[in-house]
Amino acid sequence: MGFFTLALAGVGFLLIGTWESLLSSSLIPKPDQSTDRTGTEPGRKYPYSSPVSFVSIALLSFFFICNSLYSLIDAVNSKDRVGSPLQLQVLAIAFLFLMYAVLGLLMKFTDSIPLPSSFLNLIAFFAFAEEFLLFYLQKKDTVGIENRYFDMMLVPITICLFSTVLELRSPKSNLPRLGRAIGLIFQGTWFLQMGVSFFSNWVAQGCSLHEKSRGNYTVRCKGHPEYHRGRAIATLQFNCHLAFLVVLVVAVFSIVSQKHGGQGGQEGFVQYGPIGVETQSLNLTGQFSLDSDDEDDEEIKGGASVEKQKPAAIEMTVNGHGSHQ
């Protein structure tokens, strides 16, 4: 592929992932927004998609197609039996992402293609799954240092794959899209690292690059200590990228939570009050209810005693009247 190819791929993945993360963090649904309006107008059919993302994916996919065709011709001319099938796999993945971008643009702006939004996520799922198999099965040289870099690439691809599955289950949630954006950023930084490590002097000492064709290469070392040191350096570089990504995610999350968490100003604190005041109010309510019950009991007892006294008074009156006569 060359340093330019890996560097351009890394920058492309990095920019797309950054844009998607900004969109997914800013698109927070509000309570006053109705979800029933989706699908009524062109452009509102898929509120969580962006034309900029689709155009960027289409351009990057077209670049991979052109690069793979050129590498395929070079492999045929070099009589490389491994490089030709490898470029065919890259072509299949690039065409899947190109289909995803083109269909996304058509669904975004027109109603001529009546397909559900989950259909795009299904295409993205197959594209990431095929990319996973490409790096998982790419063992051109079993002892090459590049295999360790390819194994590390499986981590961000798995993040994208898992996030796409979650988006299939919850298409209205922004969290799967944010997770996929983080995976794309991780892929971009690791593509840049592979370009620097393979095609520069930053590779481990005692190791060098050997190319059979433009797309078929391996990194070989002089002996076992050099191989061990090269794999350890690859693991250390991956840990540095992972730590950088974690710090970046935490920083972005803190900024977004501060921006959207304090939208109500001091309105969010009006609902809360001191605990002692609530306790006092509960005590006063309990005393009032007990006093009222006692007063009702006394009134009932008083009414009963008056009723008992009435027959006695009537009887005394009757007796007194009889004796008077």
C-alpha positions in Angstrom: 0.0 0.0 0.0 2.7 2.5 0.9 2.9 5.2 3.5 0.7 7.6 1.6 -2.1 5.1 1.3 -2.1 4.2 5.0 -1.7 7.9 6.0 -4.6 9.0 3.8 -6.8 6.1 5.1 -5.9 7.1 8.7 -6.7 10.7 8.2 -10.0 9.8 6.5 -11.1 7.5 9.3 -10.0 10.0 11.8 -12.0 12.9 10.3 -15.1 10.8 9.7 -15.0 9.5 13.3 -14.5 13.0 14.7 -17.4 14.4 12.7 -19.7 11.5 13.7 -18.8 11.9 17.4 -19.5 15.6 17.3 -22.9 15.0 15.7 -23.9 12.2 18.0 -22.9 14.2 21.1 -24.8 17.3 19.9 -28.0 15.6 18.8 -29.6 15.2 22.2 -33.4 14.8 21.9 -35.5 17.4 23.6 -38.8 16.7 25.4 -40.8 19.2 23.2 -39.6 17.5 20.0 -42.0 15.0 18.5 -40.7 11.8 17.0 -43.8 11.4 14.8 -42.6 13.9 12.2 -39.8 11.6 11.0 -40.5 10.3 7.6 -42.9 13.0 6.6 -40.4 15.1 4.6 -37.3 14.3 2.6 -34.3 15.0 4.7 -36.2 14.3 7.9 -36.5 10.6 7.3 -33.2 9.8 9.0 -32.5 12.5 11.5 -29.4 10.8 12.9 -27.5 10.7 9.5 -25.4 13.4 8.0 -24.8 14.1 4.3 -21.2 15.2 5.1 -20.5 11.7 6.5 -22.0 9.9 3.5 -20.0 12.1 1.1 -16.8 11.5 3.0 -17.3 7.7 3.2 -18.0 7.7 -0.6 -14.8 9.6 -1.4 -12.7 7.4 0.9 -14.3 4.2 -0.5 -13.6 5.5 -4.1 -10.0 6.1 -3.1 -9.6 2.5 -1.8 -11.2 1.1 -4.9 -8.7 3.0 -7.1 -5.8 2.0 -4.9 -6.8 -1.6 -4.8 -7.2 -1.8 -8.6 -3.7 -0.3 -9.1 -2.3 -2.7 -6.5 -4.1 -5.6 -8.2 -2.5 -4.7 -11.6 0.9 -4.5 -9.9 0.4 -7.9 -8.3 -0.6 -9.5 -11.6 2.5 -7.9 -13.3 4.7 -9.1 -10.4 3.1 -12.6 -10.5 2.2 -12.4 -6.9 -0.4 -15.1 -6.1 -1.1 -13.7 -2.6 -1.4 -10.0 -3.5 -4.2 -10.5 -6.1 -6.7 -12.2 -3.8 -5.9 -9.8 -1.0 -6.8 -6.8 -3.2 -10.0 -8.5 -4.3 -11.0 -8.6 -0.6 -10.2 -4.9 -0.2 -12.3 -4.1 -3.3 -15.3 -6.0 -1.8 -15.1 -4.0 1.5 -14.7 -0.7 -0.4 -17.7 -1.4 -2.6 -19.8 -2.2 0.5 -18.9 1.1 2.1 -19.5 2.9 -1.2 -23.0 1.3 -1.4 -23.7 2.4 2.2 -22.8 6.0 1.3 -24.7 6.2 -1.9 -27.9 4.6 -0.5 -27.6 6.9 2.5 -27.5 10.0 0.3 -30.5 8.7 -1.7 -32.5 7.9 1.4 -31.6 11.2 2.9 -32.8 13.5 0.2 -35.3 11.5 -1.8 -38.2 9.1 -1.2 -37.5 7.1 -4.4 -36.0 4.2 -2.4 -38.5 3.0 0.2 -36.0 1.2 2.5 -35.9 1.2 6.3 -33.0 2.9 8.1 -31.9 -0.4 9.5 -31.0 -1.5 6.0 -28.0 0.9 6.0 -26.9 -0.4 9.4 -27.1 -3.9 8.0 -24.8 -2.9 5.1 -22.4 -1.3 7.5 -22.5 -4.5 9.7 -21.4 -6.7 6.7 -18.7 -4.2 5.7 -17.2 -4.2 9.2 -17.5 -7.9 9.5 -15.7 -8.4 6.2 -13.0 -5.9 7.3 -12.6 -7.9 10.6 -12.1 -11.1 8.6 -9.6 -9.4 6.3 -7.3 -8.5 9.2 -8.0 -11.6 11.2 -7.1 -14.0 8.3 -4.3 -11.9 6.8 -1.3 -14.1 7.8 0.9 -13.8 4.7 4.0 -14.4 6.9 3.4 -16.2 10.2 6.4 -14.6 11.9 6.1 -11.1 10.5 5.8 -8.1 12.8 2.9 -6.7 10.8 0.7 -9.5 12.1 0.8 -8.0 15.6 -0.4 -4.7 14.1 -3.2 -6.4 12.2 -4.3 -8.2 15.4 -4.4 -4.9 17.2 -6.6 -3.5 14.4 -9.3 -6.0 15.3 -10.0 -4.1 18.5 -11.4 -0.9 16.9 -13.1 -2.9 14.2 -14.9 -4.9 16.9 -16.0 -1.7 18.6 -17.5 -0.5 15.3 -19.1 -3.9 14.7 -20.7 -4.1 18.1 -21.9 -0.5 18.0 -23.6 -1.2 14.6 -25.4 -4.2 16.1 -26.6 -2.0 19.0 -27.8 0.6 16.5 -29.8 -2.1 14.7 -31.6 -2.7 18.0 -31.9 0.9 19.0 -31.9 3.1 15.9 -33.0 6.3 17.8 -30.2 6.2 20.3 -27.1 8.2 19.9 -24.9 6.0 22.1 -24.3 3.3 19.4 -23.4 6.0 16.9 -21.0 7.6 19.4 -19.3 4.2 20.0 -18.9 3.6 16.3 -17.4 7.1 15.9 -14.9 6.2 18.7 -14.0 3.0 16.8 -13.5 4.9 13.6 -11.1 7.4 15.3 -9.2 4.4 16.8 -8.9 2.9 13.3 -7.6 6.1 11.9 -4.9 6.6 14.5 -3.8 3.0 14.1 -3.7 3.2 10.3 -1.3 6.2 10.8 0.8 4.2 13.2 1.1 1.3 10.8 2.2 3.7 8.0 4.8 5.2 10.2 6.0 1.9 11.6 6.2 0.0 8.3 7.5 2.6 5.9 9.9 4.6 8.0 12.9 4.2 10.3 10.6 4.0 13.4 10.4 0.2 13.1 12.2 -1.9 15.6 16.0 -2.0 15.2 17.1 -5.1 13.3 13.8 -5.3 11.3 13.1 -4.2 7.8 10.3 -4.2 5.2 10.2 -6.7 2.4 7.7 -6.1 -0.5 6.6 -8.8 -3.0 4.2 -6.4 -4.7 2.5 -3.1 -3.9 -0.1 -4.5 -1.5 1.8 -7.6 -0.3 4.6 -6.9 2.2 6.0 -8.2 5.4 8.3 -6.9 8.2 11.1 -9.4 9.0 13.8 -9.2 11.7 17.2 -10.7 12.0 16.6 -13.1 14.9 14.3 -14.0 17.8 15.3 -11.1 20.1 14.4 -8.6 17.3 11.1 -10.3 16.7 10.3 -10.2 20.4 11.3 -6.5 20.6 9.2 -5.6 17.6 6.1 -7.2 18.9 6.6 -5.6 22.3 7.0 -2.2 20.6 3.8 -2.8 18.7 1.9 -3.6 21.9 3.4 -0.5 23.6 2.3 1.7 20.8 -1.2 0.2 20.9 -1.4 0.9 24.6 -0.4 4.5 24.0 -3.1 4.9 21.4 -5.7 3.4 23.7 -4.7 5.7 26.6 -4.9 8.7 24.3 -8.3 7.7 23.1 -9.6 7.2 26.7 -8.3 10.6 27.7 -9.9 12.1 24.6 -13.3 10.4 25.3 -13.3 11.5 28.9 -12.5 15.1 27.9 -15.2 15.2 25.3 -17.7 13.6 27.6 -17.0 16.1 30.4 -17.4 19.0 27.9 -20.7 17.6 26.5 -22.1 16.8 29.9 -21.3 20.3 31.2 -22.9 21.8 28.1 -26.1 19.9 28.1 -26.3 19.1 31.8 -26.7 22.7 33.0 -29.2 23.9 30.4 -31.8 24.7 32.9 -29.6 27.0 35.0 -30.8 27.0 38.5 -34.2 25.5 37.6 -32.9 22.1 38.3 -32.1 22.9 41.9 -35.6 24.3 42.7 -37.0 20.9 43.2 -34.6 20.1 46.0 -34.8 21.5 49.5 -33.2 20.9 53.0 -33.9 17.6 54.5 -34.8 19.2 57.9 -37.6 21.2 56.4 -39.3 18.2 54.9 -38.9 16.3 58.2 -40.5 19.2 60.1 -43.4 19.4 57.7 -44.0 15.7 58.0 -44.0 16.0 61.8 -46.5 18.9 61.7 -48.7 16.9 59.4 -48.7 13.9 61.7 -49.5 16.0 64.8 -52.3 17.7 63.0 -53.8 14.4 62.0 -53.5 13.0 65.5 -55.1 16.1 67.1 -57.9 16.1 64.6 -58.6 12.5 65.3 -58.7 13.1 69.1 -61.1 16.0 68.6 -63.3 13.9 66.5 -63.3 11.2 69.1 -64.2 13.7 71.8 -67.0 15.1 69.7 -68.4 11.6 69.1 -68.2 10.8 72.8 -69.9 14.1 73.7 -72.7 13.5 71.2 -73.3 10.1 72.7 -73.5 11.4 76.2 -76.0 14.1 75.2 -78.1 11.4 73.5 -78.0 9.4 76.7 -79.1 12.3 78.8 -82.1 13.2 76.6 -84.2 10.2 77.6 -83.5 10.8 81.3 -84.6 14.4 81.0 -87.7 13.4 79.2 -88.5 10.8 81.8 -88.0 13.3 84.6 -90.2 15.8 82.9 -92.9 13.4 82.4 -92.7 12.2 85.9 -92.7 15.7 87.3 -95.7 16.6 85.2 -97.7 13.6 86.4 -96.9 14.3 90.0 -98.0 17.9 89.5 -101.3 16.9 88.2 
